[in-house]
Amino acid sequence: MTMKLGLVYPQAEFGSDLGLIRKFAATAEELGYEQLILYEHVLGADPEVHELSGPYTWETEFHEPFVLFGYLAAITSRIELVTGILVLPQRPTALVAKQAATLDFVSGGRLVLGVGVGWNQVEYIGLGQDFHRRGARMEEQVPLLRQLWSEPLLEFDGTFDRIPAAGIAPRPDRSIPIWMGGWADAVLDRTGRLADGWLTAAGSPKRWEDPNRIVTPDDLARRLRLVHAAAHGAGREPSAIAVSMLVSLIGFDGFERFDAAAWAARGRSWREAGATHIALSTLDLGLSPAGHMDAMVRFAEAWKQG
């Protein structure tokens, strides 16, 4: 099985230089990366006021993913555009369906809609949604997205959404792949029942330690069994669910001593555990834009040689 190679755009550190953003995406495609993954936050909160369980604050830069990917779709031609993840329950479902359909159209069918429930309760407050019911809301949203993409008119009356004899037009030419991000048991169960793929991680930044993060191929295999069990229970084919494993450069002893070949080998180690994709992340390392570019070049070269 050939694994697909992805790359996380390190926008929290990369800045807002449009030329650099364009160069990063174009270079990624030239190097043979097959997916470009974009994190998102709508609002950043003040950690002196709010108790936050994640690393990003009001000072961290995040561009809106549909808008940025619309721009990048025009300057790339092959690389898939992956939201990794879009915090779905804090957004209106019909609007996401419309935005995703348009982005899939302008990109020539290159969108992978990665979704998750998020961790920033302040965003939910600011966007008028209930943080504590986010899992239940996403359970309803995912099938509704697929209905909006496939049916011309809907009569939908759910717990969170109501669509009275309405629909989106134009609809996409395909059912846009929906991947889910996370590692908690509830997420893995939901992924097996509802998703086309799973976005997961190989380690966590030192300033955001989480003992549930996957750190070894054996851990991945054990967690993947939960996804497959849920898929079996829902009458789905487990092998049809893509598995994207994050390969983070956290843990190496100094960037100058980063052994690209060793990290490429580490990326391949996830294949036997069930990964179909890997995604290189240089985020949260304090690298300069040049450092991020250097890492992506060195990793791609090592990956091709292996």
Disulfide bonds with the S-S distance in Angstrom:
none
